[in-house]
Amino acid sequence: MWFGKARSDLDRLADLHWQSVKDQAGLPQKGWTHARLARRDDPHNSSLTQRVSHPTAGEFAYKFQLRPESQEGFEAHFQRQQVAYDSFPHSDALGMPRPVFVDAVRRVSLVDYVDGVPVSEVMKRGTTPDAQLALLTQCGAWLDAFHRCQHETRRFRPAHTLRYYEKLKQKIETREVSVAARGLFLRGIDTLAATAPNYEGKNTVAAIQHGDFHLRNLIWSAGRIVGIDVSKAQIAPVGYDVAKILLDFTSVCREGVALPSDHIIHPDTLAAFFKGYRLVGADDPSFNFLLYARILATLRTVPGAQRDRTHAKTRTLQRLRPIAEKAFHSPNPEPVRHPGKTIVFLLTQSSLERARRGEHVFAEAVQAAVQPLGHRVVHKRNTPQNRTALGADDLTLVHMSDPVGSKGLVFRHAYAGPFWKLEAEAARWTWPIAKADFAPDDIDTDTARAFFDHWRRALVPQQKVTAAPEPFIYVPLQGKLLQRRGFQRASPVDMIQMTLKHSDLPIKATLHPSEAYSDAERRALDDLQRDAPRFRVVELEMHTALATCRYVVTENSSAAFHAILHRRPSILFAQIDFHHICTAFHPRSPSQAFDEVLRPDRPYDRYLYWYWALHAINLDLASAGGALRARMADLGWPIDPARC
């Protein structure tokens, strides 16, 4: 079993092939114990590594690779370990594990097991800064010994690295590729291009490359440093390996430590490493240039969309950001081609901080759209002082609140995905789409279904897609439970009472996480629960509720829009822009909505396509810049899409 699930092919085949390994490697048949060292099982990479121990035969690391299925690649990796082991100058202080056996057909291998702890763990276990630096010196000594196995002097040529990142920059700017901290990443590429001439043609050393030289691939074993998992074994400038481990050490062990103004890596760190690594010094051109490239390469491993980041990748970004911001200072701005307007974003404090870090996706998209036309974007805190300081005709953008000035516009996320709205008013029920007619017969069914299926897979957790509905009504509450506001047909508490009166199903209500409810509001909910046992206020994740409820009742919560992705109907007690696909509650005929809500003919696929593909701006598309410029022009801004 694996976490309560039946054994997978990975586990079963690893056990099966172990019998063959023992036969072919001449190992005893009985008396082995197994302990898992690492396991990865996903569609593209699937492997299992075990510590196998025998009282007389010894201890080995046994690896089975299920995916990828390349026999040549698996054997080539093993041979790299063999060549490196044979060449390495083993000593009492430095070493590598001995490769023992490989079966490329079955993709299994054995190497000697090293009884120790990754250096990264040693450094994290309360070790003093001085002790960390002493250990880093030993790591430098290991890499020095490894590089000296095969090395040569050559001229450093940064052009290849620069070409790669210049091509990547084009894809990022056209939204073909998404990266974390987009603005910072682009500044990094500009910094790389600006510094390249400083190192072109200077003497460096090229050596046998480890390829994945970081603190977790070095094992501390009884005072000895043992390097593992050589992944390249090609001749390359030494800066590749040196930059990787020094950036790894800085991000893991020197988080929050202030750096001198002219350093990316602390001088103490450089001194400690190059005390052990003597093949080149800290002034080596390949190291100094490739350090910038290594920062970018590490940033590249972090998914661009925050929702796609694991905790580990989020932590990587947190650790790397201050180093990258120090390294990628803003280059001198190029003269604009056309004198243009200033566009002012008025943001909350948290949004302002994200925008300044280059992580505010809409602000980044607007900047990319208007900068080529000579316009510039600035970010300010949305305060009364900043609003009143603006002129009546200034171009302003504000999030989800009334526009500022006669030329002010409002931007808002169109509920999910990369889809956004840019409008002249904050009230969604006044937007043009709210007044437009939805004509499902005008939309191609196959196109809409493919669009719907794609975004459902992308946005709805897979286990929620297949959930079956249960007999309950989901009521996502918003704020001001005791008030009936102008765009509402009843107060939220009255809405619950109407639902109890006109339905027989259990009702599960959830509170909005960003609302602060008054004592009077909570008493009203308590009274309802006491008087009507089938009504309960619960903690329930939105997609779980939508996947399992019969239908939704709400004022105008965005949960009703997400319900479209689950093909669940909604009753709305308030005005909103996506009302077309929902059932509206009317006080003059209160039972009608509850009678009609479960009608089976709602064209969810075509509605989602109509709302998102035809009436929103998709920031993931290469055409997003043009769509933003066209929308600004439609709303009266002096932006000419034809100029770009």
N, C-alpha and C positions, 0 to 999 in steps of 0.2 A: 504493500500500500504506500501511496505518496500523498500525505495530507488528506487521508480518508478516501483517496481515489484508487481505482484499480491500477495495478502496475502498468506503466507505459511500455511502448516498444523500446525506449531508451534503456530502462532498467532491465527488461527481460533479455534484450540482446547483449547487454553488457555482461550479465551473468552467464549467458550461453557461450559467448566468445572467450570468457575467462578460462573455461575448460580447455579450449584449443590453445590458448597462450601457454598454459602450464605444460602441455604436451610438447609444443614446438620449442619452448625455451628451456626444456629439461628441468623443470621445477617439480618439487614434490606434489603429489595429488591431494594430499589431505593435510589438515593442521593449520589452514589459513584463517586469518580473521580479517574482516573488511571494515573500513570506516570511511564514510563519505567525506571528501575534501572539497569538491565543487560539483554543482549540477546546474545545467542550463538547458531548457527544453522549450524552444519557440520555433516558429515555422522555418526560419532560415539558419539558425544555429542551435544545434542540439548535441551536447556532450556531457559525459559523466567521468569524473576523476575520483578514484578511490585510493586510500592507503591500504595496501595489502601486506600483511605481516605473517612471518613464519618463524618458529623458534630457532631453526637452523639455517634456513635459506636467506633470511634477512627481510628487509622492508623495501617496498617499491611503491612508486606512484603509477597506478594502472589507469590508463585513459582509453575510453571508447568514444568515438565521434560518429553520431548517427547522421547529422547534417552539418555542413555540406557533404555530398557524397563523393567528392573528388578524391580518388586514390592517390593521384599524382601529388596533389596539394598536401595531403596528410603525410606522405612519405618524404616530400621535400622539407617539410617542417622538421621531421625527425632527423633528417640528414644534416640540417643546419645545426641542430643540437650536437650531433656527432662531431662535425667539423670543428665547432667551437670548443667542445670538450677536449678534443685531441690537440688543439692549438694553444689552449689556455695554460699559462704557467702556474700550475697548482702549488699551493703552499699552505703552511699552517694557518695563515690569516685569510687567504682568498681561495675560492674554489667554484666549481660547477658540478651539478649532478651528472653521473655517468649514464648515458643512454644504454639500455640493455637489450631491447628487443622491439621489432616493429613488424606488423602484418598489415601491409597497405590495403590488401583486398578487404579485410574485415575492419580496417581503420582502428586498430588497437595498438598500444605501445606500452612499454615499461621503461621507467628510468629509476635510478636509485632515489629512495625517499630521503629528503633532508629534514632531520628532526630539528625544527627551529620555529622562529616567529618572523613574519614579515617585518622589515625594518620600519615600515610605516606604523605598525602597532607598537613597536618598542618606543618610538619617538612620541607616541600619544600617551603612553602610560606614565604620565607625571614626570617624565625626564626633564631635567633642568635645561635651559637654553644652551649652556656650555657643553653639557653631555650630548645634546642633539648635534651641535656643531662638530664635536669630536667624532661622532658616528658618521656624519656627512663626510668628513675627511676620509674615513675608511671606504665609504661608497665611491669617492673620487679615485681612491687607489685601485679599487676593483675595475672601474671603467678604464683607467690608465693601462692596467695590465691587459685588459681585453683589446683595447685599440692598438696596443703595440704588437699584437699578433700579426697584423698586416696593416701597414700605413705608408703614406707617401706625401711629399710636399706638392702642393698645386696652387694655382690661382683661384680665388673664390669668384664664382659667377652667380649672382643672384637672379639672373634673368628668368630661369625656369620657374622658380618659386613665384616671382612677380607676375609672370604670364598667367599662372594658375589663378592667382587671386584677382587679377584684372578681369578675367573671364567670369569668375564668380561674382564680382561686383556688378557686372552687367545683368546677371540673372537675378541678383537681389533687387536691383533698381527696377527691373521689369516685373517683379513679384513672381518670377518663375521659381525662385528659391526663397524659402523663409528661414531666417536665422534669429536667434535670441539677441536682444539688445541691438536692434538693426542699425540705429544711428551710430552707436559705438563701434560696431563691426565695420561699417563703411569708413569711419574715421581711421580705423586700424589699417585698412587697405591703403588709404591715402598716406598714412604715416610710413607704411612699408615702402611705397613708391618714392616718397620723399627722401628716405634714408638710404635706399639702394645705391645711389652714386657714391656714397661715402665708403662703401666696402668693395665696389667693383674692382676686380683685378688684383686685390691685395693677397699676400701670401697666407695660406692656411694649411692645415693638414687634413687629408682624407684618410679614413681608416675603415676597418671592418665595422659595420654598423649593427648595433644591437637591435634598434628599431622600436622597442617598447621599454625603454629604460626608466623606470619609475620606482618609487620606494616599496611598492608591493611586490615587485619582481626581484627584490633582494632579500635574502633570508639571513637573519641573525641566528647563528648556530654555535653556541658555546664559544663566543669570542671570535668566530669566523664569519666572514661575509661570503655568501654563496649566491651567485647570480643565476637566474632561471629564465626560460621562455624567450630565447633569442628568436626574433621574428623577421629579421631582414638579412643579415649576413652578406651585405653588399658593400662595396667601397663608396663612401659618401663623406662629405665634410663632417668633422667631429662635432660641429655645432648642433647637429640634430639631436644627438644623445645628450650632450651637455645641457642644452636649453631645456630639454624635457624634464630632467631630474631636478634642475635648479628651480624651475617653475613649480614643479610638484612639491618640493620642499617648502618653498615660499608660501604657497597657498594653503598647505596643510599645517605647517609648523610656525609660520610667522604671521598668521592672520591677525590683523589689527595693529601690527608693529609699524610705527611710523618710518617712512623711508626718507633719506636725504633727497633734496629737490631734483638732483640730476641722476637718480638711480631707480631702476626697476627692481633689481635684486639688491638686498642689503649688502653693504661692503663686508660685514662680518661673515655673511653666508658665502660670498665670493672667495674671501680669504681662506675659509675653512675648506671649501671644496677643492680649490686649486692648490692647497697644501698637499692633498693626496693625488690630485690629477695634474701631472706635470708635462704632458705631451704638448700642450699649448697653455697660454696664460689667459687671464680674464680679458685681455685686449684683443683676443682672436676675432677676426672679422666675421667668420661664419657663425660663431656663437652670438655675437652682438646683433647681427642681422636676423638670424633664425630665431632668436628669442621673441621678436615681434611676431614672426610667423607661427611660433608655437602657441602664443597666446590666442591667435586667431584660430588655429587648428583645434585647440581645446574648446573655445567658444562654439566652434562648428559642431561639436558633439552634443550640444544642448539643443533640444528641439525648439523651433521658433515659437510654437504655440504653447502657452503656459499649461494648458490642460493636458498636453502630451508629455510633460516632464515628470519623471519619477522624483522621489524625494532626493535621491543621490544626485540627479542632474540639477535640481534646484539648488542643492548645496554647492555643487561645482560652480554654478553661476554666481552665487553669493560670495564665494571665496575669490573668484577670479575677477569680479567686477572692479574692485579698487585697484588691482594691479593694472588692468586694461585701461582704466580711466587715467592712471598715471602715465602709462606708456603712450596712449593715443591722444595726446593733447590736440586740441583743435588746430588744424593747419591754417596758415594765413589764407583768408578767403580770397577767392579769385574775383576779379572785377565782374560785376553782373553784366550780362549782355544787353539788358533793357532796364532802364530805371523803372521800378515798379512800386507796388503798394506794400504796406506792412499789414500782415494779417495777425491779429491778436487772439490767442487762445486764453480764455479765462477759466481757470481750473481750480478744483479743490486742492488742498495741500498734498494729499496722496497722489492725485493725478498729475500735479505739477512736478513732483519728484520723479514719477515715471517718465514724463515727457522729457525732463532734463537728462535722464539716463538713456533716452532713445528707445523706451519700451512702450510708449503710448501709441498703439497701432494706428489710431485714426490721425493723431497729430503727425506721425511719421509719414502717413500716406498723403496728407495734405501738403506737407513740405516737399515731398518728392514730386507732387503734381504741379506746384506753382513755382518752385525755385528755378526751373529752366526758363520761365517766362520773365525772370528778373524780380519776382516778388519775394518777400522774405517773411518768415514765420517767427513770432516771438511768443513766449509762454509767460503768463502772469497769474498770480493768485486771484481768485474771484472774490474780491473784497469791495465794500462800498467805495473806498478811496480809489481803487483802480478803475472801477466802473465810471465814477464821476469824472475822473481825469481824462477819459476818452472823449474825442470829438463826436458829434452827432453822425458824421459820415464815415467814421472809422470802420474798417472791416473787422468784425469780431465774431468769434465762435464760442458758444457756451454749451455745456452739456446738460440736457434735460431740464432747463429752466428758461424763463422768459428771455428773449433776445435782448441784447444791449445795444442801444442806438438804432437809428433808422436803417442802417445797413447790417444789423446784427442777424446772425443765423444760429440755428440750434442743430446740434448733432446728437444722434442717439443710436445705440446698438439696436439692430433690428432683431432683438431677442436671442439670437444664437448664431454660431458660425462666424464667418468673416463678413457678414452682411450688416450694412449701416445705412442710416437715413440722414439726409441733410435737408432741413426744412426752415421755413420762415417763422413758425410758431412752435411753442412748446407743447400745447395740448394736442395729443395724438388724434383725438376724435375730430379735429379740424383739418387734418392733413388732407391733401388731394386724394390719397389712396382711400381714405375713409369715405369720401364722397363718390368715388369711382364705382362703376358697375362691374361686378365680376361675372364674366361670361365664360363658363367652363367649356362650352362647345367650341369656342374659338382656339382652344389650346390642344395641341397634339397629345394624345393619350400616352403614346410610347415615350415621347420626350419627357413628359411630366413624370411618368412612373420611374424612369431611369434617374432623373434628378432627385425625386423623393427617396428612392432606395439608397442612393449614394449618401445623402445627408442624414438619413436615419441611421445608417451604419456608422457614420462619422460622429454623430452627436449623442446617440442613445446607447448606454451600456448594453452589451450583447445579451446579458442575462435578463435585461428588462424588455427586450424586443419580443421574446417568446412567452412572456407571462400571460396568463389567462385572467380575464376580468372577474372580479368578485362582486357580490351584491352590496356595494356601498357607494355613497356619493362623496367625492373629494371636494372640500371647501377650503381653498387656500385664502386665508384672510390677509388683508392689508392693514391700513391704519384707520384711526378715527372711527372706532366701531360703533359709537353711539350717535354719530352725525350722518345726516343725508346731505351730501355735497351736491353742487349744481349739476354735475355730469352723471349723478347716480339716480336710480329710480327707487331706491330704498336704502336705508342705512345698513351696514353690515349685520347688525343684530337683527333688524327686521328681515333681512334676506334669509338668515338662518331660520327664523320663525316661519317664513313663507315656505321654505324648503321642507320643514317638518310637517306643515299643514298639507302640502300638495304632493307628498311622496311618502312611501312606506319603508324605504330603504334605510339602513344605518347610515349615519353621517359622520365622517371623520374630518375635522377641521385642523388646520395647522396655523401657527402664528408666524408672522413675517420676522425673520431674524434681525432686520434692521430697525424695527419699530420698538418704541418704548411705550408699553401699554399702561394706562392709568389704573388705579385701584378700582374705580367705578367700572371700567371696561372689563377687568378680570372678574369682578363680582357678577356682572351681567352674564358672562360666559359660565360661571359657576352655577348661577340660577338656571340657565338653560340646561346644563348637564343634570342638575338635580330633578328638574321637571320633566325632562325627556331623556330617558336612559339610552335611547338609540343615538343620541348626539354626544360625541366625545371630542375633546381637544387632545390631539396626540402629537407626538414627534414622529414625522414620517418624511423621508427624503422624497423630493418632488418626482423624480423619474420612477421610483418605486410606487408611489401613489398613482401616477398616471398609467403605469403598466398594469395595475391591478384593479383600479376603480371601474365602476360602470359608466359614470360620467362626472363632469366637473360643474360646480356651481360657484360663481365668483362675481365680484364687482367687475373688475377688468384686469385681474392679475395676469402677468406674463405666462403663468402656468397654463392658462387656457390656450396660448399660442403653442407652447411645447406639447400640449395635448394633441395637436395636429399630427406630430411625428409618431404618436402612439395610436392614431386613428380613434381618438376618444372625443365624443361630442361635449360641448359646454353650453351652459346657460349663463348669459351675461346680465348683470343687474346695473351695468353702467355703460357709458359710451366708450368706444375704443376704435382703433384703426383697422383691426382685423375681424370686425363683427360679421363679415359676409358669410363665413363658414360656421358661425355659431348661432344659437337660438337666443333671441332677445326676450327678456322678461318685460311684460307690459302690465302696469298696475290695474288697468281696466279689465284685463282678462288674465288673472294671475295663474290659472290652471293650465292655460294654453301652452306655455313654454314647457311645462313638465310632461304634457301629453305629446309634444312634438320632438323632444330632445333626442329620442332614440330612433328617429327615422333613419333607415339604413342607406340612404342614397347620397351621402355627403362626399363630394369629390375632393378628398383631402390631397391627393397627389397633385391635381391640377391647381388647387388653391395655393399650395406651397410654392409651386413653380411660378404662378402669377405674382405672388407677393414678393418672393426673394429674387427670382431671375429677371422679372420684368419691372419691378418697382423698388428695388434696393440696389445699393452699390456693393459689389463683391470685391473686397480689398485684396483677395488672393489672385484676381485675374490681372494679366498684363495690361488690360485696358482700363484698370481702375483709375489711373491718373486722368485719362481723357474723360471718364464718366464723372469724376469729381469736378473737373474744370467746366464741363458742360452744365452740370447741375448748378454750380456757382453762377454761371452766366445766366441761366434760366431764372435764378432768384435775384437778378439785378446787380450782381457784382461786376466790376469792370475787368473781367477775365475773358480773354479771347482764346478759345480752344484751338483755333486754326493757327495760332502763332507758334505752337510747340510741335 
